[in-house]
Amino acid sequence: MSKRKAYPSDLSDARWALIEPTLSAWRQARLDRRPTGQPATVELREIFNAILYVNR
């Protein structure tokens, strides 16, 4: 996880453990279809935390 301040809307480690396999599989499927094959540079957990923050 990054060194930023945690927000109340952030996922707990237990909740992240539940959804991480699904999101990682989705990301890997997208990377397999990417023509360049370059890995992603942003952490999935941070993206999901941002979505939860905006939704809140």
PyRosetta script that sets phi, psi and omega in degrees:
from pyrosetta import init, pose_from_sequence

init()
pose = pose_from_sequence("MSKRKAYPSDLSDARWALIEPTLSAWRQARLDRRPTGQPATVELREIFNAILYVNR")
pose.set_psi(1, 155.0)
pose.set_omega(1, -175.9)
pose.set_phi(2, -76.9)
pose.set_psi(2, 174.6)
pose.set_omega(2, -176.8)
pose.set_phi(3, -93.1)
pose.set_psi(3, 22.4)
pose.set_omega(3, -179.2)
pose.set_phi(4, -85.5)
pose.set_psi(4, 167.5)
pose.set_omega(4, 177.7)
pose.set_phi(5, -67.8)
pose.set_psi(5, 136.1)
pose.set_omega(5, 179.4)
pose.set_phi(6, -78.6)
pose.set_psi(6, 141.0)
pose.set_omega(6, 177.4)
pose.set_phi(7, -105.2)
pose.set_psi(7, 156.0)
pose.set_omega(7, 178.7)
pose.set_phi(8, -60.1)
pose.set_psi(8, -24.4)
pose.set_omega(8, -178.5)
pose.set_phi(9, -83.4)
pose.set_psi(9, -6.9)
pose.set_omega(9, -178.4)
pose.set_phi(10, -64.6)
pose.set_psi(10, 150.2)
pose.set_omega(10, 177.5)
pose.set_phi(11, -71.0)
pose.set_psi(11, 142.2)
pose.set_omega(11, 172.3)
pose.set_phi(12, -77.6)
pose.set_psi(12, 165.1)
pose.set_omega(12, 178.6)
pose.set_phi(13, -61.5)
pose.set_psi(13, -37.2)
pose.set_omega(13, -179.4)
pose.set_phi(14, -66.5)
pose.set_psi(14, -43.4)
pose.set_omega(14, 178.5)
pose.set_phi(15, -68.2)
pose.set_psi(15, -38.0)
pose.set_omega(15, 177.9)
pose.set_phi(16, -63.0)
pose.set_psi(16, -38.2)
pose.set_omega(16, 179.6)
pose.set_phi(17, -61.8)
pose.set_psi(17, -28.5)
pose.set_omega(17, 179.2)
pose.set_phi(18, -75.0)
pose.set_psi(18, -39.1)
pose.set_omega(18, -174.0)
pose.set_phi(19, -99.9)
pose.set_psi(19, -15.0)
pose.set_omega(19, -176.4)
pose.set_phi(20, -59.1)
pose.set_psi(20, -41.5)
pose.set_omega(20, 179.6)
pose.set_phi(21, -61.1)
pose.set_psi(21, -38.8)
pose.set_omega(21, 179.9)
pose.set_phi(22, -66.9)
pose.set_psi(22, -45.9)
pose.set_omega(22, -179.1)
pose.set_phi(23, -68.4)
pose.set_psi(23, -36.6)
pose.set_omega(23, 178.2)
pose.set_phi(24, -66.5)
pose.set_psi(24, -39.0)
pose.set_omega(24, 176.9)
pose.set_phi(25, -64.2)
pose.set_psi(25, -41.0)
pose.set_omega(25, 178.2)
pose.set_phi(26, -62.4)
pose.set_psi(26, -45.2)
pose.set_omega(26, -179.4)
pose.set_phi(27, -64.0)
pose.set_psi(27, -41.8)
pose.set_omega(27, -180.0)
pose.set_phi(28, -63.8)
pose.set_psi(28, -39.2)
pose.set_omega(28, 177.2)
pose.set_phi(29, -62.9)
pose.set_psi(29, -38.8)
pose.set_omega(29, 177.6)
pose.set_phi(30, -68.0)
pose.set_psi(30, -40.7)
pose.set_omega(30, 179.8)
pose.set_phi(31, -66.1)
pose.set_psi(31, -34.3)
pose.set_omega(31, 178.4)
pose.set_phi(32, -64.8)
pose.set_psi(32, -29.4)
pose.set_omega(32, 179.7)
pose.set_phi(33, -89.5)
pose.set_psi(33, -11.5)
pose.set_omega(33, -177.1)
pose.set_phi(34, -71.1)
pose.set_psi(34, 129.0)
pose.set_omega(34, -177.5)
pose.set_phi(35, -62.1)
pose.set_psi(35, -35.2)
pose.set_omega(35, -176.8)
pose.set_phi(36, -82.2)
pose.set_psi(36, -26.7)
pose.set_omega(36, -179.0)
pose.set_phi(37, 72.6)
pose.set_psi(37, 11.6)
pose.set_omega(37, 179.8)
pose.set_phi(38, -71.8)
pose.set_psi(38, 139.5)
pose.set_omega(38, 178.8)
pose.set_phi(39, -71.4)
pose.set_psi(39, 156.6)
pose.set_omega(39, 178.0)
pose.set_phi(40, -70.8)
pose.set_psi(40, 151.4)
pose.set_omega(40, -177.1)
pose.set_phi(41, -107.0)
pose.set_psi(41, -5.1)
pose.set_omega(41, -177.1)
pose.set_phi(42, -113.9)
pose.set_psi(42, 140.0)
pose.set_omega(42, 179.1)
pose.set_phi(43, -74.0)
pose.set_psi(43, 136.0)
pose.set_omega(43, 179.6)
pose.set_phi(44, -61.3)
pose.set_psi(44, -37.5)
pose.set_omega(44, -178.5)
pose.set_phi(45, -63.3)
pose.set_psi(45, -38.8)
pose.set_omega(45, 178.8)
pose.set_phi(46, -67.1)
pose.set_psi(46, -38.0)
pose.set_omega(46, 177.3)
pose.set_phi(47, -64.0)
pose.set_psi(47, -45.7)
pose.set_omega(47, -179.1)
pose.set_phi(48, -65.4)
pose.set_psi(48, -39.2)
pose.set_omega(48, 176.3)
pose.set_phi(49, -62.4)
pose.set_psi(49, -38.7)
pose.set_omega(49, 178.7)
pose.set_phi(50, -65.1)
pose.set_psi(50, -41.4)
pose.set_omega(50, 177.5)
pose.set_phi(51, -62.3)
pose.set_psi(51, -43.7)
pose.set_omega(51, 178.3)
pose.set_phi(52, -64.2)
pose.set_psi(52, -37.1)
pose.set_omega(52, 179.3)
pose.set_phi(53, -64.7)
pose.set_psi(53, -46.3)
pose.set_omega(53, -179.9)
pose.set_phi(54, -66.6)
pose.set_psi(54, -38.5)
pose.set_omega(54, -179.5)
pose.set_phi(55, -66.8)
pose.set_psi(55, -31.5)
pose.set_omega(55, -178.3)
pose.set_phi(56, -65.2)
pose.dump_pdb("model.pdb")
